[in-house]
């Protein structure tokens, strides 16, 4: 199966999640993507979003509702999510590359400039990624946020990094 067809299949799956922003918003700068399918008692994303873009409400088992008009892509929700289900994507990073910011709990942390295989939600290699930033402040409670670049055509489906052998 060709990369383009694979990307379309994965994108269709991702767009069914409750936090997927409208397509036109994806191309206007950093934006959170919430891929939370679990109706479990959880709301740290709502608590940590200073812009009020994420609402769980009552009961606390509601899936998060996402208001993309309020989101500025700050990423404070990424490390707050215990399910590792929130990402920030930025299509406008450069002429040829987009960025993806992910929660990362694997030791050792990657180094800035390191290249990895960028993978989809199922662990399938999609393209190569290059780390541009690693954030791990104490307030993130041991969940680092790693930001990496990918070719623009891959930014909607890449969700993690896999070290090359």
C-alpha positions in Angstrom: 0.0 0.0 0.0 1.4 3.4 -0.9 2.2 6.1 1.6 -0.5 8.4 0.4 -3.3 5.7 0.7 -2.0 4.7 4.1 -2.0 8.3 5.3 -5.6 8.7 4.2 -6.8 5.6 6.0 -5.1 6.7 9.2 -6.4 10.3 8.9 -10.0 9.1 8.5 -9.6 7.1 11.7 -8.1 10.1 13.6 -10.8 12.5 12.4 -13.4 10.4 14.3 -11.9 11.4 17.7 -13.7 14.1 19.7 -10.8 16.6 19.8 -9.9 16.8 16.1 -9.9 20.4 15.0 -11.7 21.6 11.9 -9.5 21.1 8.8 -9.2 24.8 8.1 -7.8 25.5 11.6 -5.1 22.8 11.2 -3.3 25.0 8.6 -3.3 28.3 10.6 -0.6 27.5 13.3 -0.2 25.4 16.4 -3.3 23.6 17.5 -4.1 20.8 20.0 -5.4 17.5 18.7 -7.2 15.4 21.3 -7.5 11.7 20.5 -9.3 10.6 23.7 -11.8 7.8 23.0 -12.2 6.6 26.6 -15.2 7.6 28.8 -13.4 7.3 32.1 -13.3 9.7 35.1 -10.6 12.1 33.9 -10.3 15.9 33.4 -6.7 17.2 33.8 -6.8 18.5 30.3 -9.7 20.8 31.2 -8.0 21.9 34.4 -4.6 22.7 32.7 -6.1 24.5 29.7 -5.8 28.2 30.6 -7.7 29.3 27.5 -10.8 27.2 28.3 -10.6 25.3 25.0 -11.2 21.9 26.6 -14.3 21.1 28.6 -15.2 17.7 30.2 -17.9 19.0 32.5 -20.2 16.7 34.4 -20.3 13.8 34.6 -16.5 13.6 34.7 -16.7 10.6 32.4 -17.7 12.8 29.4 -15.3 12.8 26.4 -13.5 16.1 26.2 -15.2 18.8 24.0 -12.7 20.9 22.2 -13.2 24.5 21.1 -10.5 25.1 18.5 -11.3 28.8 18.3 -9.9 29.2 21.9 -6.8 27.0 21.5 -3.5 28.8 20.8 -1.5 25.6 20.7 0.4 26.4 23.9 0.7 22.7 24.8 0.0 22.9 28.5 -2.6 20.1 28.0 0.0 17.6 26.5 1.8 16.6 29.7 -1.4 16.9 31.8 -3.2 14.1 30.0 -2.6 10.8 31.8 -3.7 8.9 28.8 -1.1 10.5 26.5 -3.9 11.4 24.1 -3.2 15.0 23.4 -0.7 16.4 20.7 0.0 19.8 19.2 0.6 20.0 15.5 1.9 23.1 13.6 1.6 23.0 9.8 3.1 26.5 9.5 6.5 25.6 11.0 8.4 26.0 7.6 7.9 25.8 3.9 8.4 22.0 3.8 8.1 20.8 7.4 5.4 20.7 10.2 6.0 20.0 13.8 4.3 17.5 16.2 4.6 17.9 20.0 3.9 14.7 21.9 4.0 13.4 25.5 7.1 11.3 26.0 7.7 8.9 28.9 10.5 6.7 27.5 14.0 6.9 29.0 16.4 8.1 27.9 14.9 11.3 26.5 15.9 12.2 22.9 18.4 14.9 22.2 17.7 18.0 20.2 18.8 17.3 16.6 18.4 13.5 16.9 16.5 11.7 14.1 14.0 9.0 14.6 11.4 7.0 12.7 8.1 8.9 13.1 5.3 6.5 13.6 1.5 6.5 13.5 -0.9 5.5 16.3 -0.3 1.8 15.5 3.5 2.0 15.5 3.8 1.9 11.7 6.7 3.9 10.4 5.4 6.9 8.4 8.5 9.1 7.8 11.6 10.4 9.5 11.4 13.0 12.4 14.0 15.3 13.8 13.8 16.5 17.4 13.8 20.3 17.8 12.8 20.7 21.4 12.6 18.6 24.6 10.7 20.1 27.6 10.7 18.3 30.9 10.1 20.8 33.7 9.2 19.6 37.2 5.6 20.7 36.8 5.1 18.1 34.0 5.3 15.3 36.6 7.8 13.3 34.6 6.0 13.4 31.3 8.3 15.2 28.9 7.0 17.0 25.8 9.1 16.3 22.7 8.6 18.5 19.6 9.9 17.2 16.2 9.7 18.0 12.6 8.1 15.9 9.9 7.3 16.4 6.2 4.1 18.5 5.9 2.2 15.6 4.3 2.7 13.5 7.4 1.8 15.9 10.2 -1.8 14.7 10.7 -1.0 11.0 11.3 2.4 10.9 13.1 2.0 10.4 16.8 5.2 9.1 18.2 8.9 8.5 17.6 10.8 5.2 17.4 14.5 5.0 17.8 16.3 3.7 14.8 18.2 0.5 15.2 
